[in-house]
Amino acid sequence: MERRNFLKAACTFCAIAPMAGIMESCKKQAATGPNASFTIDLADPGYAALKTVGGSVVKSGIIVICTATDTYVALSDTCTHEGCQLNYNQQSNDLVCPCHGGTFDLNGKVLGGPPPSALKTYTVTQSGTTLTVK
């Protein structure tokens, strides 16, 4: 191989290799969900939906749902299929992907469609009017 062709190939590889790492990183983020630790003040009007059974809010890529009085679940709001943002369907009590019809239960388990894996779930604890999601 000529020196010129070798240098061309090496430069091309050096330019493309980091992109593969970035793409893999994006896939892992979509498949596992965000890592988070945050609090929600239920006294804040912005979180009023969580005072009602079936109410939900999205914060930091995590959907928090009130499933019963003072009972909450938190899951990644990103579909494990292609990374679309999920919608909570209060009537069917599941999460639905608007892109390809994937559905998940409130434990993150795949109920149907193309998603290859379950959603990441988070622990929610309550102290007074403060929810802590980890």
DSSP file (Angstrom, degrees, kcal/mol; ACC not computed):
  #  RESIDUE AA STRUCTURE BP1 BP2  ACC     N-H-->O    O-->H-N    N-H-->O    O-->H-N    TCO  KAPPA ALPHA  PHI   PSI    X-CA   Y-CA   Z-CA
    1    1 A M              0   0    0      0, 0.0     2,-0.1     0, 0.0     0, 0.0   0.000 360.0 360.0 360.0 136.7    0.0    0.0    0.0
    2    2 A E     >  -     0   0    0      1,-0.1     4,-2.5     4,-0.0     5,-0.2  -0.396 360.0-118.1 -71.8 151.4    1.3    3.4   -0.9
    3    3 A R  H  > S+     0   0    0      1,-0.2     4,-2.6     2,-0.2     5,-0.2   0.887 114.0  54.2 -56.8 -41.7    2.0    5.9    2.0
    4    4 A R  H  > S+     0   0    0      1,-0.2     4,-2.2     2,-0.2    -1,-0.2   0.923 110.2  45.2 -61.9 -46.1   -0.7    8.3    0.6
    5    5 A N  H  > S+     0   0    0      2,-0.2     4,-2.6     1,-0.2    -1,-0.2   0.885 112.0  53.0 -65.3 -39.2   -3.4    5.6    0.6
    6    6 A F  H  X S+     0   0    0     -4,-2.5     4,-2.7     2,-0.2    -2,-0.2   0.940 110.3  46.7 -60.8 -47.3   -2.4    4.4    4.0
    7    7 A L  H  X S+     0   0    0     -4,-2.6     4,-2.5     1,-0.2     5,-0.2   0.886 111.7  51.7 -63.6 -39.1   -2.7    7.9    5.5
    8    8 A K  H  X S+     0   0    0     -4,-2.2     4,-2.2    -5,-0.2    -1,-0.2   0.934 112.5  45.3 -61.5 -46.6   -6.0    8.5    3.8
    9    9 A A  H  X S+     0   0    0     -4,-2.6     4,-2.5     2,-0.2    -2,-0.2   0.904 113.0  50.5 -64.8 -41.9   -7.4    5.2    5.2
   10   10 A A  H  X S+     0   0    0     -4,-2.7     4,-2.5     2,-0.2    -2,-0.2   0.912 111.1  48.0 -63.6 -43.3   -6.0    6.0    8.7
   11   11 A C  H  X S+     0   0    0     -4,-2.5     4,-1.7     2,-0.2    -1,-0.2   0.899 111.4  50.6 -64.7 -40.9   -7.5    9.5    8.7
   12   12 A T  H  X S+     0   0    0     -4,-2.2     4,-2.0    -5,-0.2    -2,-0.2   0.929 111.3  48.3 -62.0 -45.1  -10.9    8.1    7.6
   13   13 A F  H  X S+     0   0    0     -4,-2.5     4,-2.9     1,-0.2    -2,-0.2   0.923 110.2  51.6 -60.5 -45.0  -10.8    5.5   10.3
   14   14 A C  H  < S+     0   0    0     -4,-2.5    -1,-0.2     1,-0.2    -2,-0.2   0.815 112.1  47.1 -63.9 -30.3   -9.9    8.2   13.0
   15   15 A A  H  < S+     0   0    0     -4,-1.7     4,-0.4    -5,-0.2    -1,-0.2   0.841 118.8  38.9 -78.9 -34.0  -12.8   10.3   11.9
   16   16 A I  H >X S+     0   0    0     -4,-2.0     4,-1.3    -5,-0.2     3,-0.8   0.836 100.1  72.0 -87.5 -35.2  -15.3    7.5   11.8
   17   17 A A  H 3X S+     0   0    0     -4,-2.9     4,-1.4     1,-0.3     3,-0.4   0.871  95.5  51.5 -53.8 -45.8  -14.3    5.5   14.9
   18   18 A P  H 3> S+     0   0    0      0, 0.0     4,-2.1     0, 0.0    -1,-0.3   0.856 104.1  59.5 -62.8 -31.1  -15.6    8.1   17.5
   19   19 A M  H <> S+     0   0    0     -3,-0.8     4,-2.7    -4,-0.4    -2,-0.2   0.875 100.8  54.7 -63.3 -37.2  -18.9    8.2   15.7
   20   20 A A  H  X S+     0   0    0     -4,-1.3     4,-2.3    -3,-0.4    -1,-0.2   0.905 108.4  49.0 -62.7 -40.3  -19.4    4.4   16.4
   21   21 A G  H  X S+     0   0    0     -4,-1.4     4,-2.2     2,-0.2    -2,-0.2   0.893 111.3  49.1 -65.5 -40.2  -18.8    5.0   20.1
   22   22 A I  H  X S+     0   0    0     -4,-2.1     4,-2.2     2,-0.2    -2,-0.2   0.925 111.8  48.8 -64.9 -44.7  -21.3    7.9   20.1
   23   23 A M  H  X S+     0   0    0     -4,-2.7     4,-2.2     1,-0.2    -2,-0.2   0.906 111.5  49.2 -62.8 -41.6  -23.9    5.8   18.4
   24   24 A E  H  X S+     0   0    0     -4,-2.3     4,-2.5     1,-0.2    -1,-0.2   0.897 109.1  53.5 -63.8 -40.0  -23.4    2.9   20.8
   25   25 A S  H  X S+     0   0    0     -4,-2.2     4,-2.2     1,-0.2    -1,-0.2   0.902 108.4  49.6 -60.6 -42.5  -23.7    5.3   23.7
   26   26 A C  H  X S+     0   0    0     -4,-2.2     4,-2.4     2,-0.2    -2,-0.2   0.903 109.7  51.1 -64.8 -41.1  -27.0    6.5   22.3
   27   27 A K  H  X S+     0   0    0     -4,-2.2     4,-2.3     1,-0.2    -2,-0.2   0.928 110.5  48.7 -61.0 -45.3  -28.3    2.9   21.9
   28   28 A K  H  X S+     0   0    0     -4,-2.5     4,-2.4     1,-0.2     5,-0.4   0.898 110.3  51.6 -63.3 -39.9  -27.3    2.1   25.5
   29   29 A Q  H  X S+     0   0    0     -4,-2.2     4,-2.6     1,-0.2    -1,-0.2   0.928 111.9  46.4 -62.8 -44.5  -29.1    5.2   26.8
   30   30 A A  H  < S+     0   0    0     -4,-2.4    -1,-0.2     1,-0.2    -2,-0.2   0.871 115.5  46.5 -66.2 -35.6  -32.3    4.4   24.9
   31   31 A A  H  < S+     0   0    0     -4,-2.3    -2,-0.2    -5,-0.2    -1,-0.2   0.838 125.0  27.6 -77.2 -32.6  -32.2    0.8   26.1
   32   32 A T  H  < S-     0   0    0     -4,-2.4    -2,-0.2    -5,-0.2    -3,-0.2   0.708 100.6-133.4-104.7 -22.1  -31.4    1.4   29.8
   33   33 A G     <  -     0   0    0     -4,-2.6    -1,-0.1    -5,-0.4    -2,-0.1  -0.127  39.9 -45.7  88.6 168.6  -32.9    4.8   30.4
   34   34 A P        -     0   0    0      0, 0.0     2,-0.5     0, 0.0    44,-0.0  -0.343  48.1-124.6 -73.6 153.0  -31.4    7.8   32.1
   35   35 A N        +     0   0    0     -2,-0.1     2,-0.3     2,-0.0    -2,-0.1  -0.861  47.9 164.0 -91.2 129.9  -29.6    7.6   35.5
   36   36 A A        -     0   0    0     -2,-0.5     2,-0.3    98,-0.2    24,-0.0  -0.985  35.8-178.6-150.0 155.9  -31.3   10.0   37.8
   37   37 A S        +     0   0    0     -2,-0.3     2,-0.3     2,-0.0    97,-0.2  -0.819  35.3 137.0-151.9 112.5  -31.9   11.1   41.3
   38   38 A F  E     -A  133   0A   0     95,-1.9    95,-3.1    -2,-0.3     2,-0.3  -0.949  40.0-125.9-151.0 168.6  -34.3   14.0   41.9
   39   39 A T  E     -A  132   0A   0     -2,-0.3     2,-0.4    93,-0.2    93,-0.2  -0.868  10.1-154.9-119.7 156.1  -37.1   15.2   44.1
   40   40 A I  E     -A  131   0A   0     91,-2.5    91,-2.9    -2,-0.3     2,-0.8  -0.999  11.2-145.0-129.1 127.7  -40.6   16.4   43.3
   41   41 A D  E >   -A  130   0A   0     -2,-0.4     3,-2.0    89,-0.2     6,-0.3  -0.835   5.1-159.6 -93.1 110.2  -42.4   18.7   45.6
   42   42 A L  T 3  S+     0   0    0     87,-3.7    -1,-0.1    -2,-0.8    88,-0.1   0.673  90.0  65.5 -65.7 -15.5  -46.1   17.7   45.4
   43   43 A A  T 3  S+     0   0    0     86,-0.4    -1,-0.3     3,-0.0     5,-0.1   0.659  79.6  98.8 -77.8 -16.1  -47.0   21.2   46.8
   44   44 A D  S X  S-     0   0    0     -3,-2.0     3,-2.4     1,-0.1     4,-0.0  -0.596  76.8-138.3 -72.9 124.4  -45.6   22.7   43.5
   45   45 A P  G >  S+     0   0    0      0, 0.0     3,-1.5     0, 0.0     4,-0.2   0.752  99.6  70.5 -56.4 -24.1  -48.5   23.4   41.1
   46   46 A G  G 3  S+     0   0    0      1,-0.3     3,-0.2     2,-0.1    -4,-0.1   0.677 102.9  43.0 -66.7 -16.0  -46.4   22.1   38.3
   47   47 A Y  G X  S+     0   0    0     -3,-2.4     3,-1.8    -6,-0.3    -1,-0.3   0.094  74.6 120.3-115.3  21.1  -46.8   18.6   39.7
   48   48 A A  G X   +     0   0    0     -3,-1.5     3,-2.0     1,-0.3     4,-0.2   0.788  64.0  70.5 -56.9 -30.0  -50.5   18.8   40.6
   49   49 A A  G >  S+     0   0    0      1,-0.3     3,-1.4    -4,-0.2    -1,-0.3   0.802  88.6  63.8 -59.0 -28.3  -51.2   15.8   38.3
   50   50 A L  G <  S+     0   0    0     -3,-1.8    -1,-0.3     1,-0.3    -2,-0.2   0.501  87.5  69.9 -78.1  -1.5  -49.5   13.5   40.8
   51   51 A K  G <  S+     0   0    0     -3,-2.0     2,-0.4    -4,-0.2    -1,-0.3   0.532  93.6  68.4 -87.0  -7.1  -52.2   14.3   43.4
   52   52 A T  S X  S-     0   0    0     -3,-1.4     3,-2.6    -4,-0.2    14,-0.3  -0.934  94.1-109.5-117.1 134.0  -54.7   12.3   41.4
   53   53 A V  T 3  S+     0   0    0     -2,-0.4    14,-0.2     1,-0.3     3,-0.1  -0.420 110.4  24.7 -59.0 127.9  -54.7    8.6   40.8
   54   54 A G  T 3  S+     0   0    0     12,-3.5    -1,-0.3     1,-0.4     2,-0.1   0.285  94.2 129.1  95.5  -8.5  -53.7    8.0   37.2
   55   55 A G    <   -     0   0    0     -3,-2.6    11,-2.7    -6,-0.3    -1,-0.4  -0.447  35.1-176.4 -77.2 153.9  -51.9   11.4   37.0
   56   56 A S  E     -C   65   0B   0      9,-0.2     2,-0.3    -2,-0.1     9,-0.2  -0.987  16.0-170.1-149.3 156.4  -48.4   11.5   35.6
   57   57 A V  E     -C   64   0B   0      7,-2.1     7,-3.0    -2,-0.3     2,-0.5  -0.972  17.8-136.4-141.2 155.8  -45.5   13.9   34.9
   58   58 A V  E     +C   63   0B   0     -2,-0.3     2,-0.4     5,-0.2     5,-0.2  -0.963  27.6 166.7-114.5 130.2  -42.2   13.5   33.0
   59   59 A K  E >   -C   62   0B   0      3,-2.8     3,-1.7    -2,-0.5    -2,-0.1  -0.983  66.7  -9.8-143.2 131.1  -39.0   14.8   34.5
   60   60 A S  T 3  S-     0   0    0     -2,-0.4     3,-0.1     1,-0.3    -1,-0.0   0.826 128.8 -52.3  54.0  37.7  -35.5   14.2   33.4
   61   61 A G  T 3  S+     0   0    0      1,-0.2    16,-2.3    15,-0.1     2,-0.4   0.641 117.6 109.9  76.9  14.0  -36.5   11.4   31.0
   62   62 A I  E <   -CD  59  76B   0     -3,-1.7    -3,-2.8    14,-0.2     2,-0.5  -0.980  59.2-144.6-125.0 133.4  -38.5    9.6   33.7
   63   63 A I  E     -CD  58  75B   0     12,-2.9    12,-2.1    -2,-0.4     2,-0.5  -0.860  12.5-161.5 -97.8 128.3  -42.3    9.3   33.9
   64   64 A V  E     -CD  57  74B   0     -7,-3.0    -7,-2.1    -2,-0.5     2,-0.4  -0.938  10.1-169.9-110.2 128.9  -43.7    9.3   37.4
   65   65 A I  E     -CD  56  73B   0      8,-2.7     8,-2.2    -2,-0.5     2,-0.8  -0.963  22.9-135.6-125.4 134.5  -47.2    8.0   37.7
   66   66 A C  E     + D   0  72B   0    -11,-2.7   -12,-3.5    -2,-0.4     6,-0.2  -0.805  27.5 173.3 -85.5 112.7  -49.6    8.1   40.7
   67   67 A T  E     -     0   0B   0      4,-2.0     2,-0.3    -2,-0.8     5,-0.2   0.670  65.8  -9.8 -97.2 -19.8  -51.1    4.5   40.8
   68   68 A A  E >  S- D   0  71B   0      3,-1.3     3,-2.6   -16,-0.1    -1,-0.3  -0.941 103.7 -51.6-163.2 169.8  -53.0    4.8   44.1
   69   69 A T  T 3  S-     0   0    0      1,-0.3     3,-0.1    -2,-0.3   -18,-0.1  -0.339 128.5  -6.7 -54.9 122.2  -53.2    7.4   46.9
   70   70 A D  T 3  S+     0   0    0      1,-0.2     2,-0.4    -2,-0.1    -1,-0.3   0.736 111.7 114.5  59.8  26.5  -49.6    8.0   48.0
   71   71 A T  E <   +D   68   0B   0     -3,-2.6    -4,-2.0    54,-0.0    -3,-1.3  -0.995  40.3 173.7-128.7 129.5  -48.3    5.2   45.7
   72   72 A Y  E     -D   66   0B   0     -2,-0.4     2,-0.3    -6,-0.2    52,-0.3  -0.949  18.6-160.6-136.1 150.7  -46.1    6.1   42.7
   73   73 A V  E     -D   65   0B   0     -8,-2.2    -8,-2.7    -2,-0.3     2,-0.4  -0.943   8.6-160.3-124.7 153.6  -44.1    4.3   40.1
   74   74 A A  E     +DE  64 122B   0     48,-0.7    48,-2.7    -2,-0.3     2,-0.3  -0.996  16.7 164.3-136.7 130.8  -41.3    5.8   38.0
   75   75 A L  E     -DE  63 121B   0    -12,-2.1   -12,-2.9    -2,-0.4    46,-0.2  -0.944  46.1 -86.3-139.5 158.3  -40.0    4.4   34.7
   76   76 A S  E     -D   62   0B   0     44,-2.4   -14,-0.2    -2,-0.3   -15,-0.1  -0.420  31.1-147.1 -59.2 140.4  -37.8    5.5   31.8
   77   77 A D        +     0   0    0    -16,-2.3     9,-3.3    -2,-0.1     2,-0.5   0.197  69.8  97.6 -96.3  17.4  -40.1    7.4   29.3
   78   78 A T  B    S-F   85   0C   0    -17,-0.3     7,-0.2     7,-0.2     6,-0.1  -0.922  76.3-123.7-113.1 122.9  -38.0    6.1   26.4
   79   79 A C     >  -     0   0    0      5,-3.1     4,-1.4    -2,-0.5   -46,-0.1  -0.352  11.8-139.4 -62.5 138.0  -39.0    3.1   24.3
   80   80 A T  T  4 S+     0   0    0     37,-0.3    -1,-0.1     2,-0.2   -49,-0.1   0.511  94.1  66.5 -77.5  -4.8  -36.3    0.4   24.2
   81   81 A H  T  4 S-     0   0    0     34,-0.1    -1,-0.1     3,-0.1   -50,-0.1   0.974 130.5 -20.2 -79.4 -64.8  -37.0   -0.2   20.5
   82   82 A E  T  4 S-     0   0    0    -52,-0.1    -2,-0.2     2,-0.1   -51,-0.1   0.212  93.3 -98.0-135.1  15.8  -35.9    3.0   18.8
   83   83 A G     <  +     0   0    0     -4,-1.4    -3,-0.1     1,-0.2     2,-0.1   0.662  64.4 155.9  82.9  16.5  -35.9    5.6   21.6
   84   84 A C        -     0   0    0     -6,-0.1    -5,-3.1     1,-0.1     2,-0.4  -0.438  51.2-101.8 -73.9 152.2  -39.2    7.3   21.1
   85   85 A Q  B     -F   78   0C   0     -7,-0.2    -7,-0.2    -2,-0.1    14,-0.1  -0.614  39.9-131.4 -77.8 129.7  -40.8    9.0   24.0
   86   86 A L        -     0   0    0     -9,-3.3     2,-0.4    -2,-0.4    11,-0.2  -0.380  10.2-142.0 -79.7 156.4  -43.6    6.9   25.6
   87   87 A N  E     -G   96   0D   0      9,-2.5     9,-3.0    -2,-0.1     2,-0.5  -0.954  15.2-127.6-116.8 139.0  -47.1    8.1   26.4
   88   88 A Y  E     -G   95   0D   0     -2,-0.4     2,-0.8     7,-0.2     7,-0.2  -0.757  16.3-155.3 -85.8 127.4  -49.0    7.0   29.5
   89   89 A N  E  >> -G   94   0D   0      5,-3.3     5,-1.4    -2,-0.5     4,-1.3  -0.886   6.9-170.6-104.5 103.7  -52.5    5.6   28.7
   90   90 A Q  T  45S+     0   0    0     -2,-0.8    -1,-0.2     1,-0.2     5,-0.0   0.845  82.2  56.0 -64.7 -35.1  -54.5    6.1   31.9
   91   91 A Q  T  45S+     0   0    0      1,-0.2    -1,-0.2     2,-0.1    -2,-0.0   0.924 120.0  28.7 -65.4 -44.8  -57.5    4.0   30.5
   92   92 A S  T  45S-     0   0    0      2,-0.2    -1,-0.2    -3,-0.0    -2,-0.2   0.493 103.2-131.1 -95.3  -3.9  -55.4    0.9   29.8
   93   93 A N  T  <5 +     0   0    0     -4,-1.3    13,-0.4     1,-0.2     2,-0.3   0.900  68.5 102.8  57.6  45.8  -52.9    1.7   32.6
   94   94 A D  E   <S-G   89   0D   0     -5,-1.4    -5,-3.3    11,-0.1     2,-0.4  -0.906  73.3-104.9-145.9 174.4  -49.9    1.1   30.4
   95   95 A L  E     -GH  88 104D   0      9,-2.8     9,-2.3    -2,-0.3     2,-0.4  -0.899  34.1-161.7-107.1 134.8  -47.2    3.0   28.5
   96   96 A V  E     -GH  87 103D   0     -9,-3.0    -9,-2.5    -2,-0.4     7,-0.2  -0.947  15.0-138.1-123.9 135.5  -47.5    3.2   24.7
   97   97 A C     >  -     0   0    0      5,-3.0     4,-1.6    -2,-0.4   -11,-0.1  -0.815   8.6-158.3 -89.9 120.7  -44.9    4.0   22.1
   98   98 A P  T  4 S+     0   0    0      0, 0.0    -1,-0.1     0, 0.0   -12,-0.1   0.664  85.2  61.1 -73.1 -14.0  -46.4    6.3   19.4
   99   99 A C  T  4 S-     0   0    0    -14,-0.1   -13,-0.0     1,-0.1    -2,-0.0   0.939 128.1  -3.3 -79.6 -48.0  -43.7    5.3   16.8
  100  100 A H  T  4 S-     0   0    0      2,-0.1    -1,-0.1    -3,-0.0    -3,-0.0   0.229  97.3-103.3-135.5  14.3  -44.2    1.5   16.4
  101  101 A G     <  +     0   0    0     -4,-1.6     2,-0.1     1,-0.2     0, 0.0   0.619  59.2 161.0  78.3  13.3  -47.0    0.6   18.9
  102  102 A G        -     0   0    0     -5,-0.1    -5,-3.0    11,-0.1     2,-0.4  -0.392  20.9-159.1 -64.7 145.4  -44.9   -1.0   21.6
  103  103 A T  E     -HI  96 112D   0      9,-2.2     8,-3.2    -7,-0.2     9,-1.3  -0.972  10.4-171.2-131.4 148.0  -46.6   -1.3   25.0
  104  104 A F  E     -HI  95 110D   0     -9,-2.3    -9,-2.8    -2,-0.4     6,-0.2  -0.971  19.1-129.2-133.4 145.4  -45.2   -1.7   28.5
  105  105 A D    >   -     0   0    0      4,-2.4     3,-2.0    -2,-0.3   -11,-0.1  -0.307  42.7 -91.9 -83.6 179.5  -46.9   -2.3   31.9
  106  106 A L  T 3  S+     0   0    0    -13,-0.4   -32,-0.1     1,-0.3   -41,-0.1   0.468 126.8  59.9 -76.8   0.6  -46.3   -0.2   34.9
  107  107 A N  T 3  S-     0   0    0      2,-0.1    -1,-0.3   -34,-0.1    14,-0.1   0.373 120.8-108.5 -98.7   0.0  -43.5   -2.6   36.0
  108  108 A G  S <  S+     0   0    0     -3,-2.0    11,-2.3     1,-0.3    -2,-0.1   0.351  70.5 146.1  91.3  -5.1  -41.7   -1.8   32.7
  109  109 A K        -     0   0    0      9,-0.2    -4,-2.4     1,-0.1     2,-0.3  -0.403  55.9-110.8 -69.6 139.1  -42.4   -5.2   31.2
  110  110 A V  E     +I  104   0D   0     -6,-0.2    -6,-0.3     1,-0.2    -1,-0.1  -0.551  34.9 177.8 -69.6 125.8  -42.9   -5.4   27.5
  111  111 A L  E     -     0   0D   0     -8,-3.2     2,-0.3     1,-0.4    -7,-0.2   0.718  60.7 -27.2 -98.8 -28.7  -46.6   -6.3   26.7
  112  112 A G  E    S+I  103   0D   0     -9,-1.3    -9,-2.2     3,-0.0    -1,-0.4  -0.985  91.2  52.2-175.2 168.2  -46.4   -6.1   22.9
  113  113 A G  S    S-     0   0    0     -2,-0.3   -12,-0.1   -11,-0.2   -11,-0.1  -0.398  94.7 -45.5  88.9-166.6  -44.8   -4.7   19.8
  114  114 A P  S    S+     0   0    0      0, 0.0    -1,-0.2     0, 0.0   -13,-0.1   0.528  81.8 128.2 -85.1  -6.8  -41.2   -4.6   18.8
  115  115 A P        -     0   0    0      0, 0.0   -34,-0.1     0, 0.0   -12,-0.1  -0.268  45.8-154.8 -56.2 131.8  -39.4   -3.4   22.0
  116  116 A P        +     0   0    0      0, 0.0     2,-0.3     0, 0.0   -35,-0.1   0.657  67.6  18.2 -82.3 -16.5  -36.6   -5.9   22.8
  117  117 A S  S    S-     0   0    0     -8,-0.0   -37,-0.3    -9,-0.0   -36,-0.1  -0.964  83.1 -87.5-152.6 166.1  -36.4   -5.3   26.5
  118  118 A A        -     0   0    0     -2,-0.3    -9,-0.2     1,-0.1     2,-0.2  -0.181  48.4 -98.4 -70.3 164.6  -38.1   -3.9   29.6
  119  119 A L        -     0   0    0    -11,-2.3     2,-0.3     1,-0.1    -1,-0.1  -0.521  39.0-103.2 -80.3 151.6  -38.0   -0.3   30.7
  120  120 A K        -     0   0    0     -2,-0.2   -44,-2.4   -89,-0.1     2,-0.3  -0.590  40.6-152.1 -71.1 135.2  -35.7    0.8   33.4
  121  121 A T  E     -E   75   0B   0     -2,-0.3     2,-0.3   -46,-0.2   -46,-0.2  -0.790   5.7-153.9-111.2 157.1  -37.6    1.3   36.7
  122  122 A Y  E     -E   74   0B   0    -48,-2.7   -48,-0.7    -2,-0.3     2,-0.4  -0.898  19.9-112.3-128.6 155.1  -36.8    3.6   39.5
  123  123 A T        -     0   0    0     -2,-0.3    11,-2.4   -50,-0.1     2,-0.5  -0.722  27.6-161.4 -88.1 135.3  -37.6    3.6   43.2
  124  124 A V  E     -B  133   0A   0     -2,-0.4     2,-0.4   -52,-0.3     9,-0.2  -0.978   9.8-179.7-119.3 124.9  -39.9    6.3   44.5
  125  125 A T  E     -B  132   0A   0      7,-2.3     7,-3.0    -2,-0.5     2,-0.4  -0.925  13.3-147.5-120.4 150.5  -40.1    7.2   48.2
  126  126 A Q  E     +B  131   0A   0     -2,-0.4     2,-0.4     5,-0.2     5,-0.2  -0.956  17.6 175.1-121.9 136.0  -42.3    9.8   49.8
  127  127 A S  E >  S-B  130   0A   0      3,-2.6     3,-2.0    -2,-0.4     2,-0.3  -0.913  71.1 -51.3-135.4 106.9  -41.6   12.0   52.8
  128  128 A G  T 3  S-     0   0    0     -2,-0.4     0, 0.0     1,-0.3     0, 0.0  -0.500 123.3 -19.5  62.8-123.2  -44.4   14.5   53.5
  129  129 A T  T 3  S+     0   0    0     -2,-0.3   -87,-3.7    -3,-0.1     2,-0.5   0.214 118.9  98.0-100.1  14.7  -45.0   16.2   50.2
  130  130 A T  E <   -AB  41 127A   0     -3,-2.0    -3,-2.6   -89,-0.2     2,-0.4  -0.905  53.7-163.3-109.8 125.1  -41.6   15.3   48.7
  131  131 A L  E     -AB  40 126A   0    -91,-2.9   -91,-2.5    -2,-0.5     2,-0.5  -0.871   6.8-157.4 -99.0 136.5  -41.1   12.4   46.3
  132  132 A T  E     -AB  39 125A   0     -7,-3.0    -7,-2.3    -2,-0.4     2,-0.5  -0.973   4.7-162.9-115.0 125.3  -37.6   11.2   45.8
  133  133 A V  E      AB  38 124A   0    -95,-3.1   -95,-1.9    -2,-0.5    -9,-0.2  -0.930 360.0 360.0-109.9 124.7  -36.9    9.3   42.6
  134  134 A K              0   0    0    -11,-2.4   -98,-0.2    -2,-0.5   -10,-0.1   0.305 360.0 360.0-133.4 360.0  -33.7    7.1   42.4
